[in-house]
Amino acid sequence: QETESPWNQYFQDDTLRREIQQDVDRTFPDLEFFRDDKIRTMLMDVLFCYAKENSSLGYRQGIHELLAPIIFVLDSDKRDPADSLFTGPIKTNETQQTVCLQDQ
């Protein structure tokens, strides 16, 4: 079987996506922010593209834990500039946690 065939590439990509999906599903499961389908899709897409563009490194378990805080901060930064130093409750399954991103 040809290693560069479209079908071979499809199955390799599918295997990679399933591996990434497992990690994305485990990304801060108690935080409502990371249970949002749009956020999960964004994490999947970024991690998949990173793995494809850096094929010598590939995907490594745990990379999602590096990306997740970056996505959270970028999402917080796009809010109203008056709220740029976001301090507010983050809903979780069990309790509310307060996150303060300003320097103290």
C-alpha positions in Angstrom: 0.0 0.0 0.0 1.3 3.4 -0.9 2.3 5.4 2.2 1.3 8.8 0.6 -2.1 7.7 -0.7 -5.1 9.8 0.3 -6.7 7.0 2.1 -3.6 6.3 4.2 -3.4 10.0 5.0 -7.1 10.0 6.0 -6.7 7.1 8.4 -3.5 8.6 9.9 -5.3 12.0 10.4 -8.3 10.2 11.9 -6.1 8.4 14.4 -4.4 11.7 15.3 -7.8 13.4 15.8 -9.0 10.7 18.1 -5.9 10.9 20.2 -6.3 14.7 20.5 -10.0 14.4 21.2 -9.3 12.3 24.3 -7.1 15.0 25.7 -9.5 17.8 24.8 -12.3 15.9 26.6 -10.1 15.9 29.7 -9.2 19.6 29.5 -10.3 21.2 32.8 -13.6 19.3 32.9 -14.9 21.2 35.9 -14.7 24.5 34.1 -17.8 25.4 32.1 -15.6 27.4 29.7 -13.8 24.3 28.5 -17.1 22.3 28.0 -18.2 24.7 25.3 -18.3 23.0 21.9 -16.8 26.0 20.2 -13.8 26.1 22.6 -13.3 22.3 22.2 -13.4 22.6 18.4 -10.8 25.4 18.6 -8.5 23.3 20.8 -8.9 20.4 18.5 -8.1 22.4 15.4 -5.1 24.2 16.8 -3.6 21.0 18.2 -4.2 19.1 15.0 -2.6 21.8 12.9 0.3 22.0 15.3 0.9 18.3 15.1 0.6 18.3 11.3 2.9 21.3 10.9 5.5 19.9 13.3 5.5 16.3 12.2 8.9 15.7 13.6 7.5 16.3 17.0 4.0 15.1 16.3 1.3 15.3 19.0 2.3 14.7 22.6 -0.1 14.0 25.4 -0.4 17.0 27.6 0.1 19.7 25.0 -3.6 20.6 25.5 -2.7 21.7 29.1 -0.3 24.3 27.6 -2.8 25.5 25.0 -5.9 25.7 27.3 -4.7 28.7 29.4 -3.7 30.6 26.3 -7.2 30.1 24.8 -8.8 31.2 28.1 -6.7 34.4 28.3 -7.2 35.2 24.6 -11.0 34.8 25.1 -10.9 37.0 28.2 -8.9 39.7 26.3 -11.5 40.0 23.6 -14.1 41.1 26.1 -15.0 44.8 26.7 -11.8 46.8 27.3 -13.3 48.0 30.6 -13.1 44.4 31.7 -9.6 43.8 30.5 -8.5 42.8 34.0 -11.1 40.1 34.2 -12.1 39.2 37.7 -15.2 37.1 38.0 -16.7 33.8 38.8 -16.1 30.8 36.7 -18.8 28.2 36.9 -17.8 24.7 37.6 -19.8 21.5 38.1 -19.7 21.8 41.9 -18.7 25.3 43.0 -17.8 28.7 41.7 -14.2 29.7 41.6 -12.9 33.3 41.3 -10.1 34.0 38.9 -8.1 37.2 39.0 -5.7 37.8 36.2 -4.3 41.1 37.4 -0.9 41.4 39.0 -1.0 41.9 42.7 
